[in-house]
Amino acid sequence: MINLIGNNIISLKSVDSTNYYLRKLINSENLNNGTIVYANKQTLGRGQRGSTWESEEGKNILMSFVFIPEFISAENQFLISKAASLSIFDLLSEYTNKVKIKWPNDIYISDKKIAGILIENSLRGSVISNSIIGIGLNINQLNFKKEIPNPTSLFLETKINYDVNEIFKKLIGFLNARFNSLILKDFNKINNDYLENLYRINEFHFFEAGNNTFKAKIIEIDKIGKLILEHENGDLQSFTFKEVKFI
Ligand code: BTN
C-alpha cells in the first residue's frame, strides 16, 4: 500500500482554517501530494453552505490534506467525497456500529452529526488539478453551541475520553486505504460501500425542496453525486446539495 496521505504533516497550534492554510501553501510552493495540515484550534473554521465549524481547542480532529487525482475527471469528482466519507466511517465503526454516511458527506451516529467534510477542488479544464479535503471530527467535546443542529462526539456516544493524536493516526491509515482504492481505480468497491452505509437509504422520510415538503426515499446517488429520490407515487427526482434538505 502506498502511504501517500500524511507523508508530510504540518501541525499548527492555531490557524484561521486548515483549508485556507493549505490553499495558500499550494499556491506558494510545490507541496507533496498527501500533505496534511493539522490544527488544535481554528479561528475561522468553515463548514458547508457557508456555515462555520465549531471545535474546542485540542478536543477534536481538525485537518485538511491535499490530494492530486490526475486520473479522476471532473465529472467523477464525487468519488473523492465518497472515499473521504468512507475513511471516517471505517474509523468510527471501530468504536460504534451506529455510523452512517449522510449524503453528500456528513458522518452521523444515529441521528447526530459527528463529522463534516469540506472538499474544495481546483479544476483545470476537465481535470482536477488538486483537491483540498478538510475534515472536522468531534472526539472529546462535551458541549456544543445551541445554534448547531444535532452535533455529537465520540465521547458523548461512548462516555470514554480518547487520545486525539492516536485517533488521528488511525484516521490516516483509513484514509490511505480508501484513497488507495481510488488510485487503483477500484471504483466499484467505493460506490458499493458508500451506498450500503448511507443514512436513510431505501426508507421513506420527509425532505424539503424550495417551498415544498414531501415524503420520499433515497434510492441512489448518481455519478455526479446527485441525490435520486423516489416519491410516494413512484416518480423519480434528482437533487443537488443546494436544492434539498433532510427533515
Ligand atoms: C460541514 O459543514 O459539514 C463541513 C465541516 C468541515 C470542517 C473542517 S475542520 C478542518 C477543515 N477546515 C475548515 O475550515 N473546515 C474543515
Residues whose N, C-alpha, C, O or C-beta is under 5 A from the ligand:
A	BS01	BTN	S17 T18 N19 L44 G45 R46 G47 Q48 W53 L62 M63 G116 I117 L118 G134 I135 G136
